[in-house]
Amino acid sequence: MLNDALFKIVQNKQLSILNNKNVGVKTMSEWSKKPILFDDDRITRPYIGGKLLNEWRRMEPAEDNHNCEELLVTSIGAISKGHGEGYAISKTVPSQGSISLKTIIASDPNGILGEKYNKKNPNNLSVLARAGDTIVRLVLQCHPKEDDAKKYFNSICGKTEAWYIARTRKVEGEENCVYAGFKKHVTRELWKRLFEEQNIPEMVNCLHKIPVKEGDVVLIPAGMVHAVGPGCIFLEVHECNDITIRVERNINGMVLTDEEMFNGLSADEGIGLFDFETYTFEEIKEKVIMKEKDVIVQNGSKSANMIDYSDTKAFGMQLVDIDGEFTLPDFDGHRIMVAIGGDVKLKWGNESIELIQGHGALIPAECDDLKLIASGARVMIGLPAKL
């Protein structure tokens, strides 16, 4: 049995730990009332780029290389060779303490995410954002649908994604484009044979090549074959999932392992995750190239839905052009925001913070009456799935 003096020491330590925990909870719960901004979070990928991404984000100049993708807002990080689970989860900017988003969410899941979204996807955002810059065609790939994600990867959601073409540049001999959807002649048997042969030119010829320009929005449903073409910064909004099925083994000087290609599945299982619906060129353009709708004009500013729940149940995307002040409408859940062109002041109550071009933020569920203030700026807002 502990003597009295030792008992008091242990008791005081326990009280100190408890008090510190309580102070932490009190401090951290304040995150739900304000915008949360995120620091640099660069990762490597098999494609090549990064120079234009650094320019867009106003970072130090860089040459194009494999260090070409920025995770802007993520609670799950990235699946990357040599890194374990939790790699590259977002951390706040230094002025907000350089704190992990996972720690912030854990402090007040309902206040940060919204009660119904926390119930659906506990302690995780339902919509994420990243940006990539490429001077080459990305690897031919797809992402799992919800049922396949549950069956094979123990994930509650698939990975539908959308790209906002934030910037473009000329790459010699190439046009700015994306590849999406199978052409009418494609069958599973053909795709599997071409994969086994690694007949890359014929595999590329199985996809529709769609020209794009700055400001275009492209929706890629889970399961659809796709690849971003050269010369694009693509601002990607996607579901809470980082599983990619790749079908090219040799990519830009890198040789992919089976694990990198199929995430633990067999080749046959991986091929089976592709959606083999086929399209004419006009059909695929109509399906994946988004048009603005539900335009709202507020003073000198304008918001428009680019993706809503009639397009996909995975998430929504809005674009807001700010010229003066724009008050963000209330929403029963969390939202993410990326400054596409120009800096934006985010103002709530008597406080404000600057969101810099090319950077991302989380707007918690309990952050009310948020005003966006800028002169000639544009932001992208991602909304979680409708529940």
Phi and psi in degrees as a GROMACS rama.xvg file:
@    title "Ramachandran Plot"
@    xaxis  label "Phi"
@    yaxis  label "Psi"
@TYPE xy
-67.8312  138.665  LEU-2
-73.4224  169.191  ASN-3
-61.2573  -42.1295  ASP-4
-65.6581  -45.3467  ALA-5
-66.4355  -38.7148  LEU-6
-58.1837  -42.6206  PHE-7
-65.6685  -36.6708  LYS-8
-64.1943  -47.4922  ILE-9
-62.2884  -43.5813  VAL-10
-61.9161  -43.4238  GLN-11
-63.8617  -37.9896  ASN-12
-65.035  -42.2346  LYS-13
-62.7848  -43.0942  GLN-14
-64.3087  -39.1411  LEU-15
-62.4757  -44.9967  SER-16
-61.4124  -45.445  ILE-17
-62.1193  -43.1388  LEU-18
-64.8331  -41.1873  ASN-19
-63.0866  -40.0142  ASN-20
-62.7716  -42.4182  LYS-21
-65.4969  -40.0057  ASN-22
-62.1778  -42.5559  VAL-23
-60.1295  -44.8967  GLY-24
-62.1682  -42.6491  VAL-25
-62.9119  -44.5375  LYS-26
-66.5051  -46.6631  THR-27
-67.3722  -31.1492  MET-28
-63.4836  -19.7256  SER-29
-67.9889  -15.5912  GLU-30
-61.5999  -29.1611  TRP-31
-69.7583  -10.9411  SER-32
-100.91  -1.83824  LYS-33
-143.295  158.842  LYS-34
-64.4597  144.71  PRO-35
-116.744  121.227  ILE-36
-103.647  148  LEU-37
-117.943  146.393  PHE-38
-82.1802  175.581  ASP-39
-57.2745  142.58  ASP-40
-152.583  66.892  ASP-41
-84.9171  138.62  ARG-42
-132.151  164.07  ILE-43
-95.8256  150.58  THR-44
-141.249  166.696  ARG-45
-67.5382  -20.0157  PRO-46
-84.4853  -179.595  TYR-47
-127.605  134.865  ILE-48
170.828  -152.377  GLY-49
112.203  -28.4231  GLY-50
-61.9235  -49.0759  LYS-51
-71.1913  -31.4207  LEU-52
-61.7323  -43.4586  LEU-53
-62.9887  -40.6318  ASN-54
-62.6782  -45.7918  GLU-55
-61.212  -38.3194  TRP-56
-91.0974  4.70663  ARG-57
57.7531  46.1217  ARG-58
-102.096  179.048  MET-59
-59.4809  142.184  GLU-60
-56.6668  146.353  PRO-61
-144.007  154.968  ALA-62
-90.9258  156.316  GLU-63
-66.3395  132.944  ASP-64
-160.361  -164.56  ASN-65
-78.7174  -6.29534  HIS-66
-87.0032  71.2291  ASN-67
-128.473  10.3322  CYS-68
-132.983  137.655  GLU-69
-117.33  123.595  GLU-70
-85.1575  112.298  LEU-71
-87.4031  -46.8881  LEU-72
-144.151  109.912  VAL-73
-151.119  137.25  THR-74
-102.962  -1.41905  SER-75
-117.909  -11.3692  ILE-76
71.7136  -143.83  GLY-77
-138.47  150.739  ALA-78
-87.2109  117.461  ILE-79
-147.994  136.406  SER-80
-54.7531  131.267  LYS-81
87.7007  -1.83882  GLY-82
-123.734  142.523  HIS-83
-87.0393  -175.428  GLY-84
-60.8295  139.425  GLU-85
91.1656  2.44823  GLY-86
-63.7857  131.425  TYR-87
67.791  27.7326  ALA-88
-64.1771  142.031  ILE-89
-59.7262  143.248  SER-90
-123.546  150.135  LYS-91
-69.3954  159.687  THR-92
-60.8706  154.702  VAL-93
-53.5052  -36.2002  PRO-94
-65.8856  -16.6684  SER-95
-109.816  17.3311  GLN-96
99.5196  -2.33865  GLY-97
53.7214  48.6055  SER-98
-102.613  140.473  ILE-99
-63.9172  138.175  SER-100
-60.4775  -33.2795  LEU-101
-62.0178  -39.2484  LYS-102
-66.2034  -41.0529  THR-103
-63.7815  -47.9994  ILE-104
-61.7897  -42.1434  ILE-105
-62.4956  -25.7752  ALA-106
-69.2726  -27.2579  SER-107
-164.135  71.0588  ASP-108
-56.9162  -44.627  PRO-109
-67.9026  -39.4361  ASN-110
-69.1172  -35.2974  GLY-111
-78.8572  -50.0248  ILE-112
-90.3692  -28.9139  LEU-113
97.3071  136.588  GLY-114
-57.4392  -45.2411  GLU-115
-70.2909  -31.1799  LYS-116
-75.9808  -35.1666  TYR-117
-66.2169  -34.7436  ASN-118
-67.5039  -38.7343  LYS-119
-71.7076  -44.9625  LYS-120
-135.324  77.6133  ASN-121
-53.9021  129.083  PRO-122
62.8699  22.0878  ASN-123
-137.926  147.537  ASN-124
-64.7525  151.145  LEU-125
-96.3623  -10.5556  SER-126
-140.635  134.794  VAL-127
-127.145  167.735  LEU-128
-143.156  142.49  ALA-129
-145.688  168.811  ARG-130
-137.971  139.575  ALA-131
-129.231  154.2  GLY-132
-131.967  122.379  ASP-133
-133.237  140.643  THR-134
-106.88  5.79445  ILE-135
-130.825  166.085  VAL-136
-69.5855  136.076  ARG-137
-69.6597  162.634  LEU-138
-62.4835  144.014  VAL-139
-66.7643  131.134  LEU-140
-159.297  171.403  GLN-141
-150.183  172.526  CYS-142
-126.852  152.549  HIS-143
-69.8796  146.03  PRO-144
-73.5332  168.621  LYS-145
-57.2843  -46.9731  GLU-146
-63.242  -40.8412  ASP-147
-69.4358  -35.8767  ASP-148
-62.798  -40.3696  ALA-149
-68.5174  -42.8777  LYS-150
-67.6767  -45.151  LYS-151
-101.573  -27.2945  TYR-152
-124.438  6.25835  PHE-153
54.8349  38.6242  ASN-154
-113.097  140.399  SER-155
-80.3151  -11.9066  ILE-156
-137.845  156.273  CYS-157
-83.9488  -159.364  GLY-158
-136.162  82.3039  LYS-159
-78.7302  144.768  THR-160
-141.026  164.397  GLU-161
-141.191  147.911  ALA-162
-117.602  130.091  TRP-163
-98.6706  122.493  TYR-164
-79.4514  100.801  ILE-165
-82.7023  -35.4057  ALA-166
-151.017  156.812  ARG-167
-135.101  159.606  THR-168
-146.536  158.74  ARG-169
-80.0868  129.783  LYS-170
-116.639  126.06  VAL-171
-51.2187  125.481  GLU-172
77.8955  4.34115  GLY-173
-127.002  149.128  GLU-174
-104.241  154.133  GLU-175
-69.8777  121.34  ASN-176
-156.646  168.637  CYS-177
-128.122  157.055  VAL-178
-112.933  131.539  TYR-179
-157.064  137.826  ALA-180
76.0764  145.273  GLY-181
-80.4001  143.034  PHE-182
-72.7497  169.524  LYS-183
-63.8327  -25.1631  LYS-184
-82.6293  -6.61374  HIS-185
-83.335  136.708  VAL-186
-127.173  165.223  THR-187
-59.8061  -40.0523  ARG-188
-62.8752  -43.4772  GLU-189
-63.3943  -47.0381  LEU-190
-61.0225  -41.4179  TRP-191
-66.2925  -42.3043  LYS-192
-63.6689  -45.0633  ARG-193
-62.7281  -38.0804  LEU-194
-62.0427  -47.9689  PHE-195
-61.5451  -35.1718  GLU-196
-80.021  -13.8943  GLU-197
51.6759  45.6876  GLN-198
-86.7996  82.0613  ASN-199
-66.3142  -43.5796  ILE-200
-56.1372  -41.9859  PRO-201
-71.7298  -31.8395  GLU-202
-65.0218  -45.0407  MET-203
-60.227  -38.2737  VAL-204
-67.5974  -13.2579  ASN-205
-76.0798  -16.9083  CYS-206
-102.711  152.402  LEU-207
-77.7316  135.809  HIS-208
-101.821  117.79  LYS-209
-117.412  116.632  ILE-210
-62.0992  142.451  PRO-211
-134.939  161.378  VAL-212
-137.087  167.603  LYS-213
-55.8187  132.352  GLU-214
97.8743  -10.8083  GLY-215
-71.9179  149.493  ASP-216
-121.171  127.764  VAL-217
-121.553  126.168  VAL-218
-102.236  127.909  LEU-219
-119.6  102.442  ILE-220
-64.3668  150.456  PRO-221
-53.8915  136.469  ALA-222
95.035  -23.0863  GLY-223
-74.8611  132.969  MET-224
-66.2638  141.947  VAL-225
-165.176  167.402  HIS-226
-168.17  139.129  ALA-227
-79.8506  138.366  VAL-228
-84.97  177.096  GLY-229
-72.1689  151.896  PRO-230
86.592  20.6773  GLY-231
-124.681  138.117  CYS-232
-92.1459  118.052  ILE-233
-108.592  118.722  PHE-234
-87.4511  111.332  LEU-235
-103.437  128.315  GLU-236
-108.845  135.356  VAL-237
-154.968  167.453  HIS-238
-69.0368  171.114  GLU-239
-79.159  73.4019  CYS-240
-162.78  141.061  ASN-241
-125.049  22.6816  ASP-242
-81.2802  126.499  ILE-243
-126.602  134.739  THR-244
-104.738  117.203  ILE-245
-110.95  147.815  ARG-246
-123.87  12.4757  VAL-247
-116.379  129.171  GLU-248
-85.9892  -36.023  ARG-249
-108.311  114.419  ASN-250
-129.863  109.986  ILE-251
49.9023  45.646  ASN-252
86.0272  -1.68544  GLY-253
-110.575  137.895  MET-254
-104.71  119.18  VAL-255
-85.1437  141.445  LEU-256
-81.5163  167.108  THR-257
-58.8642  -37.7582  ASP-258
-61.8313  -42.8336  GLU-259
-67.6616  -30.2496  GLU-260
-80.3675  -42.7806  MET-261
-124.196  4.00289  PHE-262
52.3105  44.9248  ASN-263
92.1752  -8.3955  GLY-264
-86.4714  164.133  LEU-265
-75.1022  164.365  SER-266
-60.4314  -40.0052  ALA-267
-65.4  -40.606  ASP-268
-65.2536  -41.3254  GLU-269
-62.0126  -45.9371  GLY-270
-58.8926  -35.5915  ILE-271
-67.3519  -13.405  GLY-272
-82.3387  -11.0229  LEU-273
-74.9264  142.279  PHE-274
-87.7057  117.645  ASP-275
-95.5072  22.2978  PHE-276
-64.7077  141.081  GLU-277
-115.499  160.634  THR-278
-142.813  152.188  TYR-279
-78.9231  168.677  THR-280
-61.6394  -42.6775  PHE-281
-66.4926  -36.8124  GLU-282
-64.8923  -42.5914  GLU-283
-70.8444  -36.9729  ILE-284
-61.8045  -42.7546  LYS-285
-64.3198  -33.7653  GLU-286
-78.6389  -38.3532  LYS-287
-108.35  -20.0141  VAL-288
-90.7022  115.589  ILE-289
-87.3836  148.929  MET-290
-119.895  147.297  LYS-291
-71.0984  149.002  GLU-292
-151.779  167.976  LYS-293
52.2081  50.9102  ASP-294
-71.3903  133.564  VAL-295
-122.227  127.108  ILE-296
-105.85  127.792  VAL-297
-131.208  106.932  GLN-298
56.1634  -122.248  ASN-299
-96.7044  9.89131  GLY-300
-109.063  163.022  SER-301
-143.175  136.478  LYS-302
-120.195  150.481  SER-303
-146.204  140.638  ALA-304
-78.4005  125.442  ASN-305
-98.4092  -33.5438  MET-306
-134.512  126.504  ILE-307
-129.068  -172.89  ASP-308
-76.764  -3.10148  TYR-309
-80.7169  -20.8746  SER-310
-88.1989  -42.0898  ASP-311
-160.298  150.081  THR-312
-89.4648  1.19557  LYS-313
-74.909  -41.9649  ALA-314
-171.449  173.283  PHE-315
-121.344  159.092  GLY-316
-136.934  131.452  MET-317
-122.892  148.186  GLN-318
-114.605  134.391  LEU-319
-124.439  120.261  VAL-320
-97.793  118.975  ASP-321
-108.483  124.721  ILE-322
-136.406  83.8062  ASP-323
118.248  -116.614  GLY-324
-131.435  134.22  GLU-325
-129.24  122.849  PHE-326
-89.7037  122.021  THR-327
-69.8522  127.491  LEU-328
-61.0243  154  PRO-329
-65.0515  149.156  ASP-330
-146.878  135.796  PHE-331
-85.5999  67.4241  ASP-332
160.355  -177.965  GLY-333
-84.0392  159.189  HIS-334
-139.286  155.043  ARG-335
-113.502  157.025  ILE-336
-142.92  139.269  MET-337
-131.263  131.195  VAL-338
-80.1201  110.445  ALA-339
-83.9701  -45.4044  ILE-340
-139.758  113.637  GLY-341
87.972  160.6  GLY-342
-87.5103  152.967  ASP-343
-133.225  130.515  VAL-344
-85.1654  127.71  LYS-345
-103.103  119.45  LEU-346
-121.207  129.412  LYS-347
-139.09  131.215  TRP-348
55.5505  -127.744  GLY-349
-99.4238  11.5143  ASN-350
-114.678  159.073  GLU-351
-154.319  161.19  SER-352
-151.408  151.135  ILE-353
-96.9491  126.82  GLU-354
-98.8743  117.276  LEU-355
-87.7807  145.267  ILE-356
-47.6229  131.751  GLN-357
85.0313  4.91518  GLY-358
-115.815  161.883  HIS-359
-117.204  159.804  GLY-360
-144.354  156.521  ALA-361
-110.648  130.386  LEU-362
-104.079  104.37  ILE-363
-63.8957  161.775  PRO-364
-60.44  -34.3782  ALA-365
-95.4003  11.1961  GLU-366
-86.8522  101.742  CYS-367
-102.455  161.119  ASP-368
51.9396  48.4837  ASP-369
-88.1061  130.364  LEU-370
-110.505  137.468  LYS-371
-105.092  124.269  LEU-372
-125.049  123.319  ILE-373
-166.955  169.253  ALA-374
-121.554  99.2022  SER-375
75.8556  42.1991  GLY-376
-112.557  161.624  ALA-377
-131.203  136.724  ARG-378
-125.565  152.877  VAL-379
-104.986  135.902  MET-380
-119.568  127.946  ILE-381
-106.42  131.952  GLY-382
-115.559  143.622  LEU-383
-70.2932  170.825  PRO-384
-58.5327  147.704  ALA-385
-71.6528  130.695  LYS-386
